Amino acid sequence: MNISKTKSSFYRRLYIAHLIETGISSVPAIIEFSGMPRRTAQDTIKSLAELDIVCEFEQTQGERNHSGHYVIKDWGAVNKTWVKEHIAEIRGSLNYP
């Protein structure tokens, strides 16, 4: 199934937000789970704000810099229940597990 670049970008953001929400919440974990390139994962996390999805990095106490995970603080106008119910379609459209 071919989808437009706009739709694939939107779906990728929803997919990443869903992964973070379900505990796959660090760049290495996202890469390992999805097979997504590191740069794509990093850029997608940064672009969540464009959808008004508030995603924050939480540093692990006592660990060195950049050791921690991401947390979705607010989904903005995105209905996370809809994303959860349609995640199989979203994954299939993006060819991700």
C-alpha positions as CSV (number, residue, x, y, z in Angstrom):
1,M,0.0,0.0,0.0
2,N,1.5,3.3,-1.1
3,I,0.8,6.3,1.1
4,S,1.8,9.9,0.6
5,K,4.9,11.5,2.2
6,T,2.6,13.7,4.3
7,K,0.6,10.7,5.6
8,S,3.7,8.6,6.2
9,S,5.2,11.4,8.2
10,F,2.0,11.9,10.2
11,Y,1.7,8.1,10.8
12,R,5.4,7.8,11.8
13,R,4.9,10.5,14.5
14,L,1.8,8.7,15.8
15,Y,3.7,5.4,15.8
16,I,6.7,6.9,17.7
17,A,4.3,8.5,20.2
18,H,2.5,5.2,20.7
19,L,5.8,3.4,21.3
20,I,6.9,5.9,23.9
21,E,3.5,5.7,25.6
22,T,3.8,1.9,25.8
23,G,7.3,1.9,27.3
24,I,9.5,1.7,24.2
25,S,10.7,5.1,25.2
26,S,14.4,5.5,24.4
27,V,16.0,6.0,21.0
28,P,17.9,2.7,21.3
29,A,14.7,0.8,22.3
30,I,12.8,2.4,19.4
31,I,15.6,1.4,16.9
32,E,15.7,-2.2,18.3
33,F,12.0,-2.6,18.2
34,S,11.1,-1.0,14.9
35,G,14.3,-1.3,12.9
36,M,14.0,2.5,12.2
37,P,17.3,4.3,11.5
38,R,18.6,6.3,14.5
39,R,18.3,9.7,12.7
40,T,14.7,9.0,11.7
41,A,13.8,8.1,15.3
42,Q,15.5,11.2,16.6
43,D,14.0,13.5,14.0
44,T,10.6,12.1,14.5
45,I,10.7,12.5,18.3
46,K,11.7,16.2,17.8
47,S,8.9,16.7,15.3
48,L,6.2,15.5,17.7
49,A,5.8,19.1,18.9
50,E,4.6,20.1,15.4
51,L,1.4,18.0,16.3
52,D,1.3,19.6,19.7
53,I,2.3,16.3,21.3
54,V,4.4,17.2,24.3
55,C,7.3,14.7,24.6
56,E,9.9,15.3,27.2
57,F,13.2,13.5,28.0
58,E,13.5,12.3,31.6
59,Q,17.1,11.9,32.7
60,T,17.8,8.8,34.8
61,Q,18.8,9.8,38.3
62,G,22.5,9.4,39.0
63,E,23.3,8.4,35.4
64,R,25.5,10.2,32.9
65,N,24.1,12.6,30.3
66,H,21.5,11.3,27.8
67,S,20.7,8.3,29.9
68,G,17.0,8.1,30.4
69,H,13.8,7.9,28.4
70,Y,11.0,9.9,26.8
71,V,7.6,10.5,28.2
72,I,4.5,11.8,26.4
73,K,3.1,14.5,28.7
74,D,0.2,15.6,26.5
75,W,-1.2,14.3,23.3
76,G,-2.6,17.7,22.2
77,A,-5.4,17.3,19.7
78,V,-4.4,13.7,18.9
79,N,-6.7,11.0,20.2
80,K,-4.4,8.4,21.7
81,T,-7.3,5.9,22.0
82,W,-7.8,6.2,18.2
83,V,-4.0,5.6,17.7
84,K,-4.1,2.6,20.0
85,E,-7.1,1.1,18.2
86,H,-5.5,1.7,14.7
87,I,-1.9,0.9,15.5
88,A,-1.9,-2.2,13.3
89,E,-3.0,-0.2,10.3
90,I,-0.4,2.5,11.0
91,R,2.4,-0.1,11.4
92,G,1.3,-1.8,8.2
93,S,1.3,1.4,6.2
94,L,4.8,2.2,7.4
95,N,6.1,-1.4,7.1
96,Y,7.1,-1.4,10.8
97,P,6.6,-4.2,13.3
